[in-house]
């Protein structure tokens, strides 16, 4: 389908004359679709074929290419996904929140480029959010502000069927005390959600990134799990959260 999109764009932009059949392989693009968003691999347009087109047609506008890709792949947003850098943009501070600093939007409205620190409810409202489903679990995040690690899908599936987790769940049911788990790096709920899917009654979560916590909250809602979020030093209402499935702390776990 991606090849069909590229060929349509080549014809419409009259760039097909620059690329013979033997060179079309040089235009192949690797990608991942997550919900309504398509992510292209780093360096996608640095291949020889794309460089040749840019060299021969300096006026070439990629907007129509992105439109063709979105139409054929049935997505609304396209971006280039880069590895999460270890340092902040100033290259002096550690990127401890794992922010996707090098994320590059190409097509669609990904929301404002800047936000308050910490983000406000208005920032959350204006941001673009993606929801994807893995292992029967919805996960939600704002790609401009939060990383999504699609590669740990196997580990998440393993956790759902882990014998030790299943044993703890059954023991909790048998003695009436139920079962709880702790996730010290919860993010958007990668593994916390898997625990709940496996039958754990409550997961205590910690994370320092408010964007991740908001994604966790939205994802939990999509999965019909209850959440209670507490900021640093905010007292916990023990009786009010007794039946809450995700007890989330927006603070360091140190």
N, C-alpha and C positions, 0 to 999 in steps of 0.2 A: 504493500500500500504506500509506503514511503517513496519507493521508486516511482510509482505512478504520479505522486504529487510533484516530485522533482522534474519528471518528464513533461508534465503539464506546464510547469513554470518555465522550463526551457523553451517550449514552443511559444508560449504567450509573450515571453520577453525577447524572443528571437535570438536566444543564446544557443539554440540547438545546433546552429551552424558551426559553433566553436567546439562542439563535443561530438566526436564520432562514436559509433557503437563500442569500439574497443576501449574508449576512455571513460565510458559511463560508470564503470566500476570505481573510478576515482572520485565519484560524487556520492557514493553511498554514505549514509549517515546512521550511526548507531544511536539508539535512543531508548528511553524508558517512559512508559505512561503510568501516571499515578492519578487516579480520579480523572479530573478534567484537564490535567496538566501534562505536558510532554517535556521531558528533560533530555537535551542533547548532550553527548559526551564532550569533555574538554577537548579543545583543538579541532572540533568538527569541521570548521571552515578553513583549516590550515592545510588540508590535503591538496595535492598537486592540481587536481581538476578545478577546485574552487579558486585557487590562486590564479589559474590561467584565465578563468572568467573575469575575475576582478582586474587582472592586468589588461585584458582586451576591452573591457567595458567599464571605464571608471565612473560612468553615470548610473551604473546599475543600482537600483533600489531594492534591498532585500525584503521590503514590506510584503510584496506580492508573493514571494517565496514562502514566507511564514503563513500567509493567508491560505495558500494552497495546501501546505502541510496540515494546518489546523482543520481545514475542510475535509481532507481525505482521511486524517487520523481521528476525526471527530473529537477534537479537544478545543478548549477555549483559550488556553494559555501555553506559551512556549518559552523556555529559558535554557541557558547553558549552565550545567551543574559542575562546579569545581570542588576539589577536595577542601575540607575545612582546614584553614591555616592554623598553626599553633599560636600565632601572635595576632594582636589587634592590628587595625589598619596603620597605626602609627609605628608598628614593628618594635615597640618597646614593652608593651604590656601583654601578658599571657591571655590568650583567648579562652578563658576558663568556662565561659558559657557556651562554647562551641557554636558561635554565631557564623552563619554562612556568608562571610564578608565578600567573597568573590562570586556570589550568585549573580547571574546576568540575565535579566528579563529581555525577551525579544518580541513577544507578541501577547497582547492582552494587558489588562490593567491589574498590576500587582499591588496597588495601593501606594501610599506616600513613601518616599525614599527615606524620610527622617521621622523620628518619633520622640516623644518625651522620655526622660529617664528618671524614674521608672515609667513605663508606658501607662497611659490612662485608658479608661473605658472608651473614650473617643478614638484613641489609637487602635484599639482592638476592633472597633466597629468599622473603621475605614480600611483596615488591612484586608488583603485577599487570603482566604483560607481554603485549603484543599482537604478533602476527605477521601481516603483510600481504604479498601477492605482487604485484610490479610488474615488467613486462618479463621474466617468468619467474624473478625473483629474490626470495627471501624476505628480509624486513627485520623486525627485532624491536626493540622499545623499550618502556620503562616510561612510559606517558603522563603519570603524575603528576610525573615527574622529567626527562623528555627530550622535546624537541620532535620533531615529524615533519612534514617539509615535503612534502606530497603534490604540490605544484605543480611540482616539478622533475622529474616523470616524463618529460617530453619531452626535457629535457637529458640525463637518464640514458640514454634510448633512443638519442639522437644519439651519445653517447660510445661505446656498444657497437659502432656501425657506422662510427665516424670513420675515414676513410682513413689518416690519419697513425698512428693506433694499430694498425690492421691491418698497415700497412707495417712498423712496428717489431716486431710479433709475428712476421711472416714472416722478417724479417732475423735475428731471434734464433734462429729455428728453423734457418735456413740455415747460420749460422756456429757453432751449437752453444752460444752464450753465453746464450741465452734473452732475456727482456725484463722489465724492472722499471719500476714507476711510483711516484711519491711523492704522497701526499695529506696536505697540511699541516693540513687541517681535516676530519678523517675523519668525525666524528660517529658515527652508527650504521652507517656504511658506504655512504652514498648513492652516491658515485662510485667508491670503492675496489672495491665489488662489481661495478660495471659494467666496470671494467678487467679484472677476472678473467673475467667473462663473455665479454669480447672476446678472451681468450686470453693476456693478460699473465701471466707466470709468478709474479711476486711484487709485492706492493704494500707500501711502507713508509708507515705511518700515524701521524699525531700528533693527539692531542686532550687537552684538560685536564679534560674532564668524565668522571669514572669511570662514571657511569650510561650515557653514550654508548658508552664502551669496552665495558662489559658487554653492551650491546645489540648492538654489532658482533660480539662474540665469539659470542653466542647465534645471531645471524643467520648468521654464517659456518658454524656447526655445522649449521644447518638446510639450508644450501646445500652441505654436505659439503666445505667449504674449511678447511684447517688454519690455526691462529692461534698466535702466541706473543706474550704481553703483558709488557712491561717497565715498571716504575715508574721515576721519575726517579732518575738516578745508578746504576741497577742495571746491572751489566755484562752484555753480550750474549754468549751462547755462539755464536760464529760457525759452528762446525761443527754445533751442535745445531739451528740454524734454517735450514740450507742448503736444505731442501726445504719449509720452511714458506711458505705462500702469502700470509699476512697477518702482517707483522711490525709490531706495534703498540706505540707509546710513549706512556705516560700521563704527559705532561709538555708544557710549553710548546714551541712550535716556534721560539722566538726564539733 
